[in-house]
Amino acid sequence: MLSVLLNSYIHTEIIVSLLCAEIIYLIMIFGFKGKFSIDHNTDYKNSMFFLIGIFILFLALVWPVHYISEYYLFSAHMLQHVMISYIAPPLLISGLNYKILDSFLRLKYFNNVAKFLFHPVFCFVFFNITFGLWHLPNIYDLSVSFEKLHALEHVMFIFGAIFMWWPLVNQSKLFPSIHYGLKLVYLFLLSIAQIIVFGIITYAPHNIYTHYEHTTYIFNLTPLEDQQLGGIIMKVGTALILMGMFIYYYFKWYLSEK
């Protein structure tokens, strides 16, 4: 196991991309003579959200999680998917204030497309179809066998998750987040949609992802145990996040009606 960690590699292009994203964000918030600034406290709170989101992506896409997930453990890959789909995206969106978002959403041609792209129904369907298709055994095994295809999978997950989280956490005034009651329905349906993928992975009587047939033993797991652990990580991880958000919005709704 130690040899796996010591022999893993680091994707410098990912580190550079994340650093560039963070630098551009900070310049927009604290530069441009306050054009994209809200106020001192809000700017620092939002910048912390964005920084933590970038850091989560770093942990998920750089050593050692990415290397282990690509070559050794399906369960590590499911942890990675939870991080890039359910943890980092809502933090990144929460860090973008309405001035930043609406400056792009006001663009003539993008505004027309955004009306469709940011509709809650499209956001929900697009993410769940994307998430489900990439977990089909043949497509999944193909993606982890080719680095560029694997990178495409992660890009689609991140962007799909941004759409999925948009109706819940965005600060735009042009395309605002949905009402608290609808947020509860949206979160409930998200939790139901994930059961399909979770159930197939966890309760399959045999290993359905052949890519890890000979690698899991390094971590004292059989391929089937690794697959079941991956399903549990995915379901429990997403359930805790969605349940936490459900409770949060329930009390926000309750307090807003008082």
N, C-alpha and C positions, 0 to 999 in steps of 0.2 A: 504493500500500500504506500509506504514512504517513497519507494522508487518511482511510483506513478506521479506523486506530487513533485518530486525533484526533477523529473524528466519532462514535465509539462511545458508548454510554450505560452507566450503572451502575445496577443494581437495588438501591436503598436498602433495600427490604423484605428482601432476602436478607441484606444486611450486618447489619441489625437482628436478624433471626432467629438468625443465627450468633452474634452477640454475646450475645444472651439465653441461648442454649443454653450458651455457655461460662460465663457468670456464674452460672447456675443450678447447673451442675456444680461450680464452685468453692465455692459456698455449701454444697452438700451434702457435699463432701469436707472442707472446712476449717471449716465451721460446725456447727450442731446439736450442739454440745458433744461432738464426736467420735463421734456416732451412726453415721456412715457411714465412719469412718476405720479404716484397718488398722494402719499404723505410718508413721512419718515417711518412710522411704525408699520404701516401696511407694506411698504417697499421691503423692509427687512424681513417681515414675516413671509412674504411671497418669495423672496430670494432664498430663504431657508428651505421652503417647500421644494423649490426648483433644484437647489443644491443636493438635497437628500435624494430626490428622484434621480439625478445624474449619478450619485454615488451608488444607488441600488442597481442601476444599469451597469455600472463599473463592476460591482461584485458579481453580477449575473453573467456578464459577457467576457470577463477577463479571468485569469487564473485564480483559483483552481476549478471553479464550478463548470466553466465552459469546456475545459479539457476533459474532465471526468465525464461530463454528460455526453460529449461527442464520441468518446471511445470506450467507456467502461460501464456506466450505470444509467439505465432508463430513469431510475428514481431521481438522480441528480438532474436529469433533463427536465423532469416534471417540476422540480424545485425552481429551476431556471425559468420555466414557462410561467410559473406563478409570479415570480419576481418581475418579469418583463411585461406581464399582462395585467396583473392585479395590484401591484405595489407601486412601481415606478410611474406609470402613466397618470394616475390620479394626482400624484404629487407634482408632476411636471405641469399638468393643466392648472392645478391650484396655484402654481407660481406665476401664471400669466394673467396679469390684470386686464381689465376691459379695454384700456387704452391700446395695449399691444394687440390684443385679439381683434378689436374692431377696426384698427388701422388697416389690417389685411382683409377683413370681412367686408369692408366698404368698397373694396376694389370692384369695379363695375362687373366684369365677367365672373369673378370669383364669387361675388355676392349671389348671383343667380344659381350657380352650382351649389353653393353652401346651403341654400334653402332645402335642397334635396339631401345632400350628404349628411347634414347635421339633424335631420329629422329623427326622432327617437326610434321609430320603427326600422329605418335603414341602419342606424347605428347598432341596434340590437341584432338584427339579422346578419349584417355584414360580419360582425365579430364572431358570432357563434358558428356561422358557416365556415369562416376562415379557420377558427380553432378546431372545429370538427374534422375538416378535410385533411389538415396537416397531421392529424393523429390516426388516420387510416393506415393500417400496417404497411402496405406497399409504398405509399407516399412517404411515410415516416422513415422507413429503412432507406429509401432513396435519398432523402434529404440529409441524413447523417453520414451518408457515404460520399457525398460531394460537398465540399466546403462552400462553394458559391451558392448552391441550392439551399444549404443550411442557413447561410446568411440571409437569403431571400425570405426564408421561413420566419426568421426572427424580425426582420423589417416589417413583414406583413402582420405579425403578432403585435408589435409595438404600435403600428399605425391603426390596426384594427381595434386595439385596446383604447387608443386615444378616442376613436369614434364611440366606442362602447361607454366610456366614462364621461364623454362630453355632456350628455343630458343631465348628469348628476352634479358635476363639480365646476363647470366652466363659469367664468365671471363676465362673459360677453353681455352687452346690453342689446345687441342686434339679434343674437340668437341665444337668449338666456336659458339657464337650466330650467327643467320642468318643475311643476308644483310639487310640494312635499308629498301629497297623497299619491301622485303618479310615480314619484321616486320609489315609494314603498312597493308599488305594483311592479315597477321595472326591476328592482332588486330581487323580488320574489321570483319573477320569471327567469332572471339570470341564474338563480340557484337551481331552478328546475331544469333549465337547458343543460347545465353542466352534469347532471345526473346521468345523462345518456352516455357521454364519453367516459365518465368515471366508472359507471357500471360495467361497460364492456371491458375496460382495462383491468379492473379489480377482480371481477368474477369470472374471467375467462379460465377454463380448465387447464389451459396450457399456455406457454409463452407465445405471444402473437407477434413479437418484435424480434426478428432473427438477428438483427445487428448486434445484440448483446449476448448471444448464445454462449460465447466462450470467454467472456471478459468479466462477468460479475463475480466469479469465484475469488478474484483477488481481494474482494471486500467481504468474503465469507458469506456470500448470498448466492442462491440458485437463480437462474434467469426468471423463473416464475415468482420467487419471493421478491426479487428486485422490481418486477412489473407490478405486483400487488402493492408494494411499498410506494411506488410511483403514483398509483391510483389513489392511495390514501393521502399522500402529500398533496396531490392536486385537489382532492375533494375537501379535506379538512382545512387546508390553507385558504381556498377560495370561500368555503363556508364561513370561516371565522371573519374574513374580511367583509363579506356581504352581510353577514349577521350584524357585525359591528356598525356598518353603515346604515343598516335598517333601523337599529336602535337609535343611532344618532339622529337620523332624519325624523324618526317618530317623535322624539322629544323636542326637536326643533319645531316641528309642526304644532305640537301641543302648546309649546310656549308662545308661538306666534298667534295662536287663537285666544290666548288669555287676555 
